[in-house]
C-alpha cells in the first residue's frame, strides 16, 4: 500500500509538470504578464547580430524642456543588404508640437509619407520611408533623425515613443526591404520632459554648481550658449532682469558665502 501511494504521488507530480510545460508553449499563454525588456534586447543584439530576428530598430531615449527643439536618432541593424526601409512611430500629439525628418543618417532622402491621427485620444502616427541606392551591406547605424519641438504647455514626465504600431489607412509599420520586422526587434524610446530649474544653467539637472557658474560667465562675457532651456533660469535673484551682474554676484554669494537662497520662480 505504501508503494502504491508513493507511485500515485510521483505520477501526479509528473502529470502536473507535463501540464505546466504544455501550457507554457501554447501561443498566447503565460503564467504571468511579461514584456520584452529594453535592456535585455539591447544586450542580445550586442551579443550576437547573426540571428535572423536581429533586424532591429531603436528610437533613442531623450530629455528636453517645454518649447525646446530636439533631434532624436532612430537606429537600426540589418543582416541583409538593404535598399529601403519604413518606420512607423506612435507619439503623444499633446506633448510634441511639431515633428519632421532631418535629411541625415543612412539615407539622405528619407521622407514623411504618412501622417494620421491614431485611434487613441491626443496621439498621432508618423510614417517615414527611404529608398537606398545602391543597397547598403549588412550592418548597423542611424537610419534617420527626427526633428521635434516639445510643446510649450507640455507637462513634466516620461512619454513613450513607440515603434511599429499600426495606424492608417494605409497601414504603417517598420520593415526593411518590404520584410516586416518581428515586434521583439523594435525598441521603443522615452521622451522625458523636464521642468526648468532656477540656476541650472547647463540643464543637466544638477546644481547650482561650478559647471553652472562657468556656463553663466561664458554666456555673459564670452558669447556662449544661453542658459537651458531659457535665459530666465539665470534670474537667480528674481528681480525680472537679466541675467546680469546682479544675478552673477547673487549666485556667487549663495554658493560660497552662505548668501540668500536661489528664488523658486525665476521663470515666472
N, C-alpha and C positions, 0 to 999 in steps of 0.2 A: 504494500500500500504506500509506503514511504517513497519507493522508487517511482511508483505511478504518479504520485502528486508532484514529485520533482520533475518528472518528464512533462507533465501538463504545464507547470510553471515555466520551464525552459521553452516549450513550444509557444506559449502565449507571448513571452518576451520576444521570440523570434518573429512572430506574426506582427507584433506592434512595430518592430524595427523595419520589416518589409513594407508595412503600410506607410510609415513615415518617409521612407526612401521613395516609394511610389508617388506620394503626394508632392514631394519636393521637386519632382521632374515634370509634373503636369504643367503645361504652359499656363501662366497667369496665376499659379498658386504660390503662395509664400506663407511661411509660418509667422512672419512679421512683416510690417511695412518697411520697405527699404528703398533706397535710391542710390544712383551712381554718385560716388564721392569725387568731387573735382580733383582733389589731391591724388587720389588713387589712380584716376585716369591719366593724369599727367605723369605719375611715376611709371605707369605701364607703358606709356608712349616713349618715355626716356629709356626704359629698359630694353625695348625691342620694337623697332618700327617695321619689322619684316612681316608681321601678321597682316592679312588682307583687310581686317577691320580697321586697321590704323590709317584709314583715310579720315583724317580728323580736321576739325575746325574749332577754333577757340577765340572768344572775344575777351579782350584784356579787362581786368578789374581796373577801375579808375576812380579818382576822387576829384571833386571840384566844388565851387561855391555858386550860389544863385547868380545868374547873369554871366557866368564865366564861359568862354568858348573852350572846347576841349577837342583833342584828337584821340580817337580810340582805334588802335590797330586790331584787325582780325587776322589771326594766324592760321596756318594750315599745314598739313602734312599729307603727302600722297605717295603711293607705292607704284604708280604707273605714270608714264608721261601724260601731262595734262594739256589740253588745248582749250578748255573752257571751264568755268565754274559759276555756280549760282549760290547765293546766300539769302536766306530768309531770316529776318530779325523782328522779333516782337519787342516793343519797348513802351514805357509809360508816356503817353502823349502829354499828360498834365505836368510832367517833370522836364521833359525835353522840349524846348521851344522850337528849335529848328534842327534838321538833320540832313546831311548830304554826304556825298562820296568824294574824297580827295583823290586826285589822279596820282596815286602813289602805290607802291607795293609791287607785286609780281607783274600785274597788268597795269599798263599806263592808260588804258581806255575803258576802265570799268564804269558802268552807268547804272543809275537807278532805273529799273524797268517796271516797277510796280509799287504803288503806294496806296494802301487801302485802310479803311477802318476795320479793326478786328471786331469780333462779336462780343468782346468784353468791354465794359464801360471805361472810357478815358484811356484807351490803349490804341496803338497803331501798329502797322506792319510795313516793313521796308523790304523791297526786293532789290538785289544787286546782281548784275550779270557782267561777265567779262569773257571775251574771246581772245585767246592767246595764240599767236602765230609768230614764229614756229613753236611747236609744243615744247614745254619745259620738262626736262628729265625728272625722275623721282627725287623728292627732297622735301624740305620744309622752308617756310618763310612767311613774310607778311603778304597776305593775299590783297588786302585793300585797307585803306584807312577811312574811318568815318569822321566827319567834322560835325560836332554838335554844339548847341548852346543850351545851357541849363536855364530853365525858366526863372525869371526874376522872383516869382512867387513860390518857387519850389520849397517844400518843407524839408528840413534836415532828416536824414535817414538813408537806408540802403534800398536800392531799387534794382530789380532783376532786368538784365538784357538777355533775352532768351533766343537761342539759335534753333532753327529747324521747325518752328511751329507753322501750321498752315493758316492761310488767310487768302481769300480770293473773292471772286474769280479774277485771273486764273490762280490756281494753287501755286504757292511759292515755297520752296524748301531748299535745303542745302545739298548740293551734289557737285561732283567732278565729272566731266565728260558724259553728262546725262545719266550717271550712275548714282542713284540715291544712296545717301550715307546711312549707316546704322546709327540710330539715335544715341547709342552709347559712345560714339566718337565725337559728339558735339558737346563742347564745354561752354556753358553759359558764363556770363560775366556779371559783375555788380557795379553799379554806379552809386557811389557814396556821396551824398550832398552834405557839405559841411556848413556849419554856422560860422560866420565871420567872428573872430575873437580879437578884441582890442589888444594892441601891442604885439600880436603875432604877425609881424611884418612880412615874413617869408612864407606864411601859410602852411608851415609844417606841423601845426598842432601843438607845438611846444612853446614854452616861454611865457612871458618875455625873457629872452636870454641874450647872450653876447651876439649870437648869429643875427637876432632881430635888430640889435643896436647897430651892428655893422651894416646890415641891409638898409636901415633908415638913413644912416650917414651917406652911404653910397648913392641912394636915391636923391637926397637933398643937395649933395655937393659934387657928385661925380656923374650925374645923368644916368644913374642905374634904373633898374625896373621899379615901377611903383609898387607900394605895398599890396599884398594879395588879400582879398580879391579887389579891394578898393582903397585908395589913399586915406579914406576916413578911419581905417583901423589904426592909423598913426596919430589920430587926435586924442592922445592919451590923457590930456588934461580936461577934455570935454568942453572946451570953450567954443567949439564950432569953427575954429580957424585952423588953417594949416593942412598938412603938417608943417610946423615952423620951428624956430629956435626954442620957443617956449615949450613945445612938446618934447624936443630933444633933451632939454635941461630937466624937464619933469621926469622923463624916463630914466635918465642917469641918476637923478636924486632918489627915485624909487628903488632902483636896482642896487645902488652902492651905499646909500647913506640912510636908508630907512625912511624915505620920504613918503608922501601921501600915496594911497593905492591908485592903480590904474582905474579909470572910470569903466563902468559896465556897458554904457550905451553910446560908445564913440561914434557909431554909425546911425544914431537916432533911433 
